[in-house]
Amino acid sequence: MHKLVSEAGLSGAIEVDSAGTAGYHTGEPPDARARSAGERRGVRLTGRARKFKRQDWEAFDYVLAMDRSNYDDLKDSAPSVEAARKLHLLRAFDDSAPKWSGVPDPYYGGDDGFDEVLDICERACQGLLAHLRREYGLG
């Protein structure tokens, strides 16, 4: 999403961050296979893992879950009905994805799974960016 936002010239208007629902890998860089898959596409995955915090509900207009399990965990943690309205599955912004579909976890598979996940995320993020442009009147 960072790359799409940057290419659209909207880095000053759209903030992108990433966090998990569990803190297993807090402080660690992205999986080496994910970084390699990203580099093959010209995308640098540089962040460090962190756990989603209660303050994130206030800090962001959209909270995106990769799959239904994370969606349910996040929904349970929402401090209010208003906060829960910010929650969406990432693939909800991909018109080609079946309703309620999640992004598969490539962690226990081969390298090809990371390429597939990046394809899925790119389609969904393109749809999300189009949605944000409409929603906020962004150029």
DSSP file (Angstrom, degrees, kcal/mol; ACC not computed):
  #  RESIDUE AA STRUCTURE BP1 BP2  ACC     N-H-->O    O-->H-N    N-H-->O    O-->H-N    TCO  KAPPA ALPHA  PHI   PSI    X-CA   Y-CA   Z-CA
    1    1 A M     >        0   0    0      0, 0.0     4,-2.8     0, 0.0     5,-0.3   0.000 360.0 360.0 360.0 -37.8    0.0    0.0    0.0
    2    2 A H  H  >  +     0   0    0      1,-0.2     4,-2.6     2,-0.2     5,-0.2   0.930 360.0  48.0 -53.7 -46.5    2.9    2.3    0.8
    3    3 A K  H  > S+     0   0    0      1,-0.2     4,-2.9     2,-0.2     5,-0.2   0.927 112.3  47.7 -63.3 -45.7    4.1    2.0   -2.8
    4    4 A L  H  > S+     0   0    0      1,-0.2     4,-1.6     2,-0.2    -1,-0.2   0.910 113.5  47.9 -62.1 -42.9    0.7    2.7   -4.3
    5    5 A V  H  <>S+     0   0    0     -4,-2.8     5,-2.7     2,-0.2     6,-0.4   0.913 113.9  47.4 -64.5 -43.1    0.1    5.7   -2.1
    6    6 A S  H ><5S+     0   0    0     -4,-2.6     3,-1.7    -5,-0.3     5,-0.2   0.933 110.7  50.5 -64.1 -46.7    3.5    7.1   -3.0
    7    7 A E  H 3<5S+     0   0    0     -4,-2.9    -1,-0.2     1,-0.3    -2,-0.2   0.804 108.8  53.6 -62.1 -29.0    3.1    6.5   -6.7
    8    8 A A  T 3<5S-     0   0    0     -4,-1.6    -1,-0.3    -5,-0.2    -2,-0.2   0.502 114.0-119.9 -82.8  -4.0   -0.3    8.3   -6.5
    9    9 A G  T < 5S+     0   0    0     -3,-1.7     3,-0.2    -4,-0.3    -3,-0.2   0.798  81.6 117.9  71.2  28.3    1.4   11.3   -4.8
   10   10 A L    >>< +     0   0    0     -5,-2.7     4,-2.2    -6,-0.2     3,-1.5   0.164  23.9 114.5-114.6  17.5   -0.7   10.9   -1.8
   11   11 A S  T 34 S+     0   0    0     -6,-0.4    -1,-0.1     1,-0.3    -5,-0.1   0.823  79.6  53.0 -59.5 -30.9    1.9   10.1    0.9
   12   12 A G  T 34 S+     0   0    0     -3,-0.2    -1,-0.3     1,-0.2    -2,-0.1   0.662 116.2  39.1 -76.6 -15.3    1.0   13.4    2.7
   13   13 A A  T <4 S+     0   0    0     -3,-1.5     2,-0.5     1,-0.2    -2,-0.2   0.682 113.1  51.9-106.1 -24.4   -2.7   12.5    2.8
   14   14 A I     <  -     0   0    0     -4,-2.2     2,-0.4    -9,-0.1    -1,-0.2  -0.966  63.1-160.6-124.5 122.2   -2.7    8.8    3.5
   15   15 A E        -     0   0    0     -2,-0.5     2,-0.4    -3,-0.1    -3,-0.1  -0.857  10.1-165.1 -99.4 134.1   -0.8    7.2    6.5
   16   16 A V        +     0   0    0     -2,-0.4     2,-0.3    -5,-0.1    -2,-0.0  -0.966  14.9 161.4-121.1 134.3   -0.2    3.5    6.2
   17   17 A D        -     0   0    0     -2,-0.4     2,-0.4     2,-0.0    -2,-0.0  -0.935  22.5-143.4-143.8 166.6    0.9    1.3    9.2
   18   18 A S        +     0   0    0     -2,-0.3     2,-0.3    30,-0.1    30,-0.1  -0.995  22.2 159.6-137.6 140.7    0.9   -2.4   10.0
   19   19 A A        -     0   0    0     -2,-0.4    32,-0.2    30,-0.1     2,-0.2  -0.983  26.4-131.2-155.0 154.9    0.3   -4.3   13.2
   20   20 A G  B     -a   51   0A   0     30,-2.9    32,-3.4    -2,-0.3    45,-0.0  -0.617  19.5-125.6-104.8 167.5   -0.6   -7.8   14.1
   21   21 A T  S    S+     0   0    0     -2,-0.2     2,-0.3    30,-0.2    30,-0.1   0.603  97.9  46.2 -86.9 -12.4   -3.2   -9.1   16.6
   22   22 A A  S    S-     0   0    0     28,-0.1     3,-0.3     1,-0.0    -2,-0.2  -0.911  75.2-137.9-126.0 156.4   -0.6  -11.1   18.4
   23   23 A G    >   +     0   0    0     -2,-0.3     3,-1.3     1,-0.2    28,-0.1   0.080  62.2 121.3-102.0  24.7    2.8  -10.1   19.6
   24   24 A Y  T 3  S+     0   0    0      1,-0.3    -1,-0.2    26,-0.1    27,-0.0   0.850  85.6  28.7 -57.0 -38.4    4.7  -13.2   18.7
   25   25 A H  T >  S+     0   0    0     -3,-0.3     3,-2.6     3,-0.1    24,-0.4   0.109  81.7 161.0-113.5  21.1    7.2  -11.5   16.4
   26   26 A T  T <  S+     0   0    0     -3,-1.3    24,-0.2     1,-0.3    -3,-0.1  -0.148  72.0  12.0 -49.8 130.2    7.3   -8.0   18.0
   27   27 A G  T 3  S+     0   0    0     22,-3.4    -1,-0.3     1,-0.3    23,-0.1   0.268  99.7 121.2  87.0 -11.2   10.4   -6.1   16.9
   28   28 A E    <   -     0   0    0     -3,-2.6    21,-3.0     1,-0.1    -1,-0.3  -0.522  63.9-116.1 -85.3 152.1   11.3   -8.5   14.1
   29   29 A P        -     0   0    0      0, 0.0    19,-0.2     0, 0.0     3,-0.1  -0.317  49.4 -74.8 -73.9 168.2   11.6   -7.6   10.4
   30   30 A P        -     0   0    0      0, 0.0     5,-0.1     0, 0.0    15,-0.0  -0.227  67.3 -76.3 -59.0 155.4    9.3   -9.1    7.9
   31   31 A D     >  -     0   0    0      1,-0.1     4,-2.4    -3,-0.1     3,-0.4  -0.224  40.7-123.2 -50.6 138.4    9.9  -12.7    6.9
   32   32 A A  H  > S+     0   0    0      1,-0.2     4,-2.4     2,-0.2     5,-0.2   0.841 112.4  54.6 -57.8 -35.1   12.9  -13.1    4.5
   33   33 A R  H  > S+     0   0    0      2,-0.2     4,-2.2     1,-0.2    -1,-0.2   0.878 108.4  48.4 -68.3 -36.5   10.7  -14.8    1.9
   34   34 A A  H  > S+     0   0    0     -3,-0.4     4,-2.5     2,-0.2    -2,-0.2   0.912 111.1  50.4 -67.4 -42.5    8.2  -11.9    2.0
   35   35 A R  H  X S+     0   0    0     -4,-2.4     4,-2.6     2,-0.2    -2,-0.2   0.912 111.4  48.7 -61.9 -41.9   11.1   -9.4    1.7
   36   36 A S  H  X S+     0   0    0     -4,-2.4     4,-1.9     2,-0.2    -2,-0.2   0.920 111.1  49.3 -63.7 -44.2   12.4  -11.3   -1.3
   37   37 A A  H  X S+     0   0    0     -4,-2.2     4,-0.6     1,-0.2    -2,-0.2   0.908 113.1  48.0 -62.4 -41.3    9.0  -11.5   -3.0
   38   38 A G  H ><>S+     0   0    0     -4,-2.5     5,-3.0     1,-0.2     3,-1.4   0.923 108.3  53.5 -64.4 -44.6    8.6   -7.7   -2.4
   39   39 A E  H ><5S+     0   0    0     -4,-2.6     3,-1.3     1,-0.3    -1,-0.2   0.851 100.6  60.7 -61.3 -34.9   12.0   -6.9   -3.8
   40   40 A R  H 3<5S+     0   0    0     -4,-1.9    -1,-0.3     1,-0.3    -2,-0.2   0.744 111.1  42.2 -63.0 -21.1   11.3   -8.8   -7.0
   41   41 A R  T <<5S-     0   0    0     -3,-1.4    -1,-0.3    -4,-0.6    -2,-0.2   0.351 122.9-103.7-103.9   2.1    8.4   -6.3   -7.5
   42   42 A G  T < 5S+     0   0    0     -3,-1.3     2,-0.5    -4,-0.3    -3,-0.2   0.743  81.4 129.5  79.7  23.2   10.4   -3.3   -6.5
   43   43 A V      < -     0   0    0     -5,-3.0     2,-0.6    -6,-0.1    -1,-0.3  -0.953  47.1-151.5-114.5 123.5    8.7   -3.1   -3.0
   44   44 A R        -     0   0    0     -2,-0.5     2,-0.9    -3,-0.1    -9,-0.1  -0.846   2.0-159.9 -96.0 121.2   10.9   -2.8    0.1
   45   45 A L        +     0   0    0     -2,-0.6    -6,-0.1   -10,-0.2    -7,-0.0  -0.866  31.8 149.7 -98.8 103.2    9.3   -4.4    3.2
   46   46 A T        +     0   0    0     -2,-0.9    -1,-0.2   -17,-0.1   -11,-0.0   0.571  25.3 107.5-117.1 -12.2   11.2   -2.7    5.9
   47   47 A G        -     0   0    0      1,-0.1     2,-0.4   -18,-0.1    -2,-0.0   0.165  61.4-119.5 -65.0-177.0    9.1   -2.3    9.0
   48   48 A R        -     0   0    0    -19,-0.2   -30,-0.1   -30,-0.1   -22,-0.1  -0.967  33.7-100.4-124.1 142.8    9.2   -4.1   12.3
   49   49 A A        +     0   0    0    -21,-3.0   -22,-3.4   -24,-0.4     2,-0.3  -0.327  46.4 169.7 -64.0 139.7    6.4   -6.2   13.7
   50   50 A R        -     0   0    0    -24,-0.2   -30,-2.9   -23,-0.1     2,-0.4  -0.973  33.5-109.0-145.1 159.8    4.3   -4.7   16.4
   51   51 A K  B     -a   20   0A   0     -2,-0.3   -30,-0.2   -32,-0.2   -28,-0.1  -0.716  39.6-103.3 -91.4 140.3    1.0   -5.6   18.1
   52   52 A F        -     0   0    0    -32,-3.4     2,-0.3    -2,-0.4    -1,-0.1  -0.376  42.8-152.9 -58.7 134.1   -2.2   -3.6   17.4
   53   53 A K    >>  -     0   0    0      1,-0.1     3,-1.4    -2,-0.1     4,-0.6  -0.760  26.7-114.0-113.3 157.9   -2.9   -1.3   20.3
   54   54 A R  H >> S+     0   0    0     -2,-0.3     3,-1.3     1,-0.3     4,-0.6   0.867 116.4  61.5 -54.8 -38.4   -6.1    0.2   21.6
   55   55 A Q  H >> S+     0   0    0      1,-0.3     4,-2.1     2,-0.2     3,-0.7   0.746  88.6  71.7 -63.2 -23.5   -4.8    3.7   20.5
   56   56 A D  H <> S+     0   0    0     -3,-1.4     4,-1.6     1,-0.2    -1,-0.3   0.825  88.0  62.7 -62.9 -30.4   -4.8    2.4   16.9
   57   57 A W  H << S+     0   0    0     -3,-1.3    -1,-0.2    -4,-0.6    -2,-0.2   0.877 111.4  37.8 -60.7 -36.3   -8.6    2.5   16.9
   58   58 A E  H << S+     0   0    0     -3,-0.7    -2,-0.2    -4,-0.6    -1,-0.2   0.814 113.8  55.4 -82.7 -32.5   -8.4    6.3   17.5
   59   59 A A  H  < S+     0   0    0     -4,-2.1     2,-0.3     2,-0.0    -2,-0.2   0.743 104.9  53.0 -76.7 -24.0   -5.4    7.0   15.3
   60   60 A F     <  -     0   0    0     -4,-1.6     3,-0.1    -5,-0.2    26,-0.1  -0.877  58.5-152.1-123.0 146.7   -6.7    5.4   12.0
   61   61 A D  S    S+     0   0    0     -2,-0.3     2,-0.4     1,-0.2    -1,-0.1   0.744  91.0  37.4 -80.9 -26.0   -9.8    5.8    9.9
   62   62 A Y        -     0   0    0      2,-0.0     2,-0.5    25,-0.0    25,-0.2  -0.989  61.2-168.1-130.0 136.2   -9.6    2.3    8.6
   63   63 A V  E     -b   87   0B   0     23,-2.5    25,-2.3    -2,-0.4     2,-0.5  -0.993  18.0-161.8-121.3 120.9   -8.5   -0.9   10.4
   64   64 A L  E     -b   88   0B   0     -2,-0.5     2,-0.4    23,-0.2    25,-0.2  -0.888   5.6-158.0-113.4 130.6   -7.9   -3.7    7.9
   65   65 A A  E     -b   89   0B   0     23,-2.8    25,-2.8    -2,-0.5    26,-0.3  -0.829  12.5-148.0-105.1 143.9   -7.8   -7.4    8.8
   66   66 A M  S    S+     0   0    0     -2,-0.4    37,-4.0    23,-0.2     2,-0.3   0.793  79.1   6.5 -79.9 -29.7   -6.1  -10.0    6.6
   67   67 A D  S  > S-     0   0    0     35,-0.3     4,-2.4     1,-0.1     5,-0.1  -0.914  81.0 -96.3-148.4 173.7   -8.4  -12.9    7.4
   68   68 A R  H  > S+     0   0    0     -2,-0.3     4,-2.8     1,-0.2     5,-0.2   0.840 118.1  56.0 -65.8 -35.3  -11.6  -13.7    9.3
   69   69 A S  H  > S+     0   0    0      2,-0.2     4,-2.2     1,-0.2    -1,-0.2   0.936 112.0  42.4 -63.1 -46.2   -9.8  -14.8   12.5
   70   70 A N  H  > S+     0   0    0      2,-0.2     4,-2.8     1,-0.2     5,-0.2   0.876 112.2  55.8 -67.1 -36.9   -8.0  -11.5   12.8
   71   71 A Y  H  X S+     0   0    0     -4,-2.4     4,-2.9     2,-0.2    -2,-0.2   0.946 109.3  46.1 -57.6 -49.3  -11.2   -9.7   11.9
   72   72 A D  H  X S+     0   0    0     -4,-2.8     4,-2.2     2,-0.2    -2,-0.2   0.904 112.5  50.3 -63.3 -41.6  -13.0  -11.4   14.8
   73   73 A D  H  X S+     0   0    0     -4,-2.2     4,-1.1     2,-0.2    -1,-0.2   0.925 113.7  45.5 -61.8 -44.2  -10.1  -10.7   17.2
   74   74 A L  H  X S+     0   0    0     -4,-2.8     4,-0.8     1,-0.2     3,-0.5   0.912 110.4  53.1 -66.1 -42.3  -10.0   -7.0   16.2
   75   75 A K  H >< S+     0   0    0     -4,-2.9     3,-0.8     1,-0.3    -1,-0.2   0.906 107.4  52.3 -59.8 -40.8  -13.8   -6.7   16.4
   76   76 A D  H 3< S+     0   0    0     -4,-2.2    -1,-0.3     1,-0.2    -2,-0.2   0.782 110.3  49.4 -64.8 -26.5  -13.7   -8.1   19.9
   77   77 A S  H 3< S+     0   0    0     -4,-1.1    -1,-0.2    -3,-0.5    -2,-0.2   0.541  79.6 120.2 -91.0  -7.1  -11.1   -5.5   20.9
   78   78 A A    <<  -     0   0    0     -3,-0.8   -24,-0.0    -4,-0.8     6,-0.0  -0.381  56.8-148.7 -62.5 129.5  -13.0   -2.5   19.5
   79   79 A P  S    S+     0   0    0      0, 0.0     2,-0.3     0, 0.0    -1,-0.2   0.611  73.9   7.1 -77.3 -10.6  -13.6   -0.1   22.3
   80   80 A S  S  > S-     0   0    0      1,-0.1     4,-2.1     0, 0.0     5,-0.1  -0.973  76.5-102.6-159.2 168.5  -16.9    1.2   20.8
   81   81 A V  H  > S+     0   0    0     -2,-0.3     4,-1.3     2,-0.2    -1,-0.1   0.882 121.4  55.2 -64.2 -39.0  -19.4    0.6   18.0
   82   82 A E  H  4 S+     0   0    0      1,-0.2     4,-0.4     2,-0.2     3,-0.3   0.909 108.0  48.2 -61.6 -42.7  -17.9    3.6   16.2
   83   83 A A  H >4 S+     0   0    0      1,-0.2     3,-1.9     2,-0.2     4,-0.3   0.927 107.1  55.6 -63.7 -44.2  -14.5    2.1   16.3
   84   84 A A  H >< S+     0   0    0     -4,-2.1     3,-1.4     1,-0.3    -1,-0.2   0.786  96.2  66.3 -61.1 -27.2  -15.8   -1.3   15.0
   85   85 A R  T 3< S+     0   0    0     -4,-1.3    -1,-0.3    -3,-0.3    -2,-0.2   0.705  92.6  62.5 -67.2 -18.0  -17.2    0.5   12.0
   86   86 A K  T <  S+     0   0    0     -3,-1.9   -23,-2.5    -4,-0.4     2,-0.3   0.643  84.5 100.8 -77.2 -15.1  -13.6    1.2   10.9
   87   87 A L  E <   +b   63   0B   0     -3,-1.4     2,-0.3    -4,-0.3   -23,-0.2  -0.555  43.7 155.7 -83.4 131.6  -12.9   -2.5   10.6
   88   88 A H  E     -b   64   0B   0    -25,-2.3   -23,-2.8    -2,-0.3     2,-0.4  -0.983  45.6-109.1-145.2 152.6  -12.9   -4.2    7.2
   89   89 A L  E >   -b   65   0B   0     -2,-0.3     3,-1.7   -25,-0.2     4,-0.3  -0.709  32.1-129.0 -76.4 137.9  -11.3   -7.3    5.6
   90   90 A L  G >  S+     0   0    0    -25,-2.8     3,-1.8    -2,-0.4    -1,-0.1   0.902 107.0  57.1 -55.2 -43.1   -8.6   -6.1    3.2
   91   91 A R  G >  S+     0   0    0     10,-0.4     3,-1.6   -26,-0.3     6,-0.3   0.568  83.1  83.4 -71.6  -6.1  -10.1   -8.2    0.4
   92   92 A A  G <  S+     0   0    0     -3,-1.7    -1,-0.3     1,-0.3    -2,-0.2   0.713  88.0  57.0 -65.1 -18.1  -13.4   -6.5    0.7
   93   93 A F  G <  S+     0   0    0     -3,-1.8     2,-0.7    -4,-0.3    -1,-0.3   0.354  88.9  85.0 -94.6   4.7  -11.8   -3.8   -1.5
   94   94 A D    X   -     0   0    0     -3,-1.6     3,-1.9     1,-0.1    30,-0.1  -0.919  64.5-160.8-107.6 107.2  -11.1   -6.3   -4.3
   95   95 A D  T 3  S+     0   0    0     -2,-0.7    -1,-0.1     1,-0.3     4,-0.1   0.721  90.1  57.4 -61.1 -21.2  -14.1   -6.7   -6.5
   96   96 A S  T 3  S+     0   0    0      2,-0.1    -1,-0.3    -3,-0.1    -5,-0.0   0.572  88.4  94.4 -86.2  -8.5  -12.9  -10.0   -7.8
   97   97 A A  S <  S-     0   0    0     -3,-1.9     3,-0.1    -6,-0.3    -3,-0.0  -0.613  83.6-109.3 -85.9 141.0  -12.6  -11.6   -4.3
   98   98 A P    >   -     0   0    0      0, 0.0     3,-1.8     0, 0.0    -4,-0.1  -0.345  51.3 -83.2 -61.6 148.8  -15.5  -13.7   -2.9
   99   99 A K  T 3  S+     0   0    0      1,-0.3    -7,-0.1    -4,-0.1    -4,-0.0  -0.268 113.5   9.2 -56.3 138.0  -17.3  -12.0   -0.1
  100  100 A W  T 3  S+     0   0    0      1,-0.2    -1,-0.3    -3,-0.1     2,-0.2   0.625  91.5 151.4  65.9  18.0  -15.6  -12.5    3.4
  101  101 A S    <   -     0   0    0     -3,-1.8   -10,-0.4   -10,-0.1    -1,-0.2  -0.547  29.1-153.3 -81.4 147.4  -12.5  -14.0    1.8
  102  102 A G        -     0   0    0     -2,-0.2   -35,-0.3   -12,-0.1   -36,-0.1  -0.569  24.7 -95.3-109.3 174.1   -9.2  -13.5    3.6
  103  103 A V        -     0   0    0    -37,-4.0    14,-0.1    -2,-0.2   -13,-0.0  -0.807  46.7-119.6 -88.2 126.4   -5.6  -13.4    2.6
  104  104 A P        -     0   0    0      0, 0.0    -1,-0.0     0, 0.0   -37,-0.0  -0.324  21.8-116.4 -67.1 151.1   -4.0  -16.8    3.0
  105  105 A D        -     0   0    0      1,-0.1     3,-0.4     3,-0.0     9,-0.1  -0.797  26.8-172.9 -88.6 114.9   -1.1  -17.2    5.4
  106  106 A P    >   +     0   0    0      0, 0.0     3,-1.8     0, 0.0     8,-0.2   0.465  54.9 105.4 -86.4   0.5    2.0  -18.2    3.3
  107  107 A Y  T 3  S+     0   0    0      1,-0.3   -74,-0.1     6,-0.1     7,-0.1   0.830  84.0  37.5 -54.9 -42.8    4.2  -18.8    6.4
  108  108 A Y  T 3  S+     0   0    0     -3,-0.4    -1,-0.3     5,-0.0     2,-0.1   0.375 111.3  70.3 -94.2   5.3    4.2  -22.6    6.3
  109  109 A G  S <  S-     0   0    0     -3,-1.8     2,-0.1     1,-0.2     5,-0.0  -0.214  89.7 -73.3-104.4-162.5    4.3  -23.0    2.5
  110  110 A G    >>  -     0   0    0     -2,-0.1     3,-1.1     1,-0.1     4,-0.5  -0.202  51.7 -88.4 -87.6-178.8    6.8  -22.3   -0.1
  111  111 A D  H >> S+     0   0    0      1,-0.2     3,-1.2     2,-0.2     4,-1.2   0.816 120.1  67.8 -60.2 -33.4    8.1  -19.1   -1.7
  112  112 A D  H 3> S+     0   0    0      1,-0.3     4,-2.3     2,-0.2    -1,-0.2   0.822  90.2  64.4 -59.0 -31.2    5.4  -19.1   -4.3
  113  113 A G  H <> S+     0   0    0     -3,-1.1     4,-2.2     1,-0.2    -1,-0.3   0.832  98.5  53.3 -62.7 -32.1    2.8  -18.5   -1.5
  114  114 A F  H <X S+     0   0    0     -3,-1.2     4,-2.1    -4,-0.5    -1,-0.2   0.873 108.3  49.5 -72.0 -36.5    4.4  -15.1   -0.8
  115  115 A D  H  X S+     0   0    0     -4,-1.2     4,-2.2     2,-0.2    -2,-0.2   0.917 111.2  50.0 -65.3 -42.3    4.1  -14.1   -4.4
  116  116 A E  H  X S+     0   0    0     -4,-2.3     4,-2.5     1,-0.2    -2,-0.2   0.917 110.2  50.1 -61.4 -43.6    0.5  -15.1   -4.4
  117  117 A V  H  X S+     0   0    0     -4,-2.2     4,-2.9     1,-0.2     5,-0.2   0.895 109.3  51.1 -63.9 -39.8   -0.2  -13.1   -1.2
  118  118 A L  H  X S+     0   0    0     -4,-2.1     4,-2.5     2,-0.2    -1,-0.2   0.894 109.3  51.3 -64.8 -38.0    1.5  -10.0   -2.7
  119  119 A D  H  X S+     0   0    0     -4,-2.2     4,-2.1     2,-0.2    -2,-0.2   0.944 112.8  45.7 -60.0 -47.7   -0.7  -10.4   -5.8
  120  120 A I  H  X S+     0   0    0     -4,-2.5     4,-2.3     1,-0.2    -2,-0.2   0.929 114.6  47.1 -61.6 -47.1   -3.8  -10.6   -3.6
  121  121 A C  H  X S+     0   0    0     -4,-2.9     4,-2.9     1,-0.2     5,-0.2   0.880 109.4  53.9 -65.9 -37.9   -2.8   -7.7   -1.5
  122  122 A E  H  X S+     0   0    0     -4,-2.5     4,-2.3    -5,-0.2    -1,-0.2   0.933 109.7  47.4 -63.5 -44.5   -1.9   -5.5   -4.5
  123  123 A R  H  X S+     0   0    0     -4,-2.1     4,-1.9     1,-0.2    -2,-0.2   0.937 115.6  45.5 -60.1 -46.1   -5.4   -6.0   -6.0
  124  124 A A  H  X S+     0   0    0     -4,-2.3     4,-2.5     1,-0.2    -2,-0.2   0.900 112.5  50.3 -65.9 -40.2   -7.1   -5.3   -2.7
  125  125 A C  H  X S+     0   0    0     -4,-2.9     4,-2.8     2,-0.2    -1,-0.2   0.844 107.0  54.5 -69.5 -32.7   -4.9   -2.2   -2.0
  126  126 A Q  H  X S+     0   0    0     -4,-2.3     4,-2.1    -5,-0.2    -1,-0.2   0.924 111.5  45.5 -62.6 -42.9   -5.6   -0.8   -5.5
  127  127 A G  H  X S+     0   0    0     -4,-1.9     4,-2.3     2,-0.2    -2,-0.2   0.890 112.4  51.1 -65.8 -39.8   -9.3   -1.1   -4.7
  128  128 A L  H  X S+     0   0    0     -4,-2.5     4,-2.8     2,-0.2    -2,-0.2   0.921 109.5  50.1 -63.2 -44.1   -8.7    0.4   -1.3
  129  129 A L  H  X S+     0   0    0     -4,-2.8     4,-2.4     2,-0.2    -2,-0.2   0.917 110.4  49.6 -61.8 -43.0   -6.9    3.4   -2.8
  130  130 A A  H  X S+     0   0    0     -4,-2.1     4,-2.0     1,-0.2    -1,-0.2   0.911 111.7  50.0 -60.9 -41.7   -9.7    3.9   -5.3
  131  131 A H  H  X S+     0   0    0     -4,-2.3     4,-3.2     1,-0.2    -2,-0.2   0.926 110.5  48.8 -62.0 -46.1  -12.2    3.8   -2.4
  132  132 A L  H  X S+     0   0    0     -4,-2.8     4,-2.5     1,-0.2     6,-0.4   0.873 108.1  54.7 -63.7 -37.5  -10.1    6.3   -0.4
  133  133 A R  H  X>S+     0   0    0     -4,-2.4     5,-1.5    -5,-0.2     4,-0.9   0.929 114.5  40.2 -61.1 -44.4   -9.9    8.7   -3.4
  134  134 A R  H  <5S+     0   0    0     -4,-2.0     3,-0.4     3,-0.2    -2,-0.2   0.942 116.5  49.6 -67.3 -48.1  -13.7    8.7   -3.7
  135  135 A E  H  <5S+     0   0    0     -4,-3.2    -2,-0.2     1,-0.2    -3,-0.2   0.858 125.2  26.5 -61.1 -39.4  -14.4    8.8    0.0
  136  136 A Y  H  <5S-     0   0    0     -4,-2.5    -1,-0.2    -5,-0.2    -2,-0.2   0.332 105.2-115.9-111.0   6.0  -12.0   11.7    0.7
  137  137 A G  T  <5 +     0   0    0     -4,-0.9     2,-0.3    -3,-0.4    -3,-0.2   0.883  52.8 170.7  62.6  40.0  -12.0   13.5   -2.7
  138  138 A L      <       0   0    0     -5,-1.5    -1,-0.2    -6,-0.4    -2,-0.1  -0.655 360.0 360.0 -88.2 140.5   -8.3   12.8   -3.2
  139  139 A G              0   0    0     -2,-0.3    -1,-0.1  -130,-0.1    -6,-0.1   0.421 360.0 360.0 -57.3 360.0   -6.8   13.5   -6.7
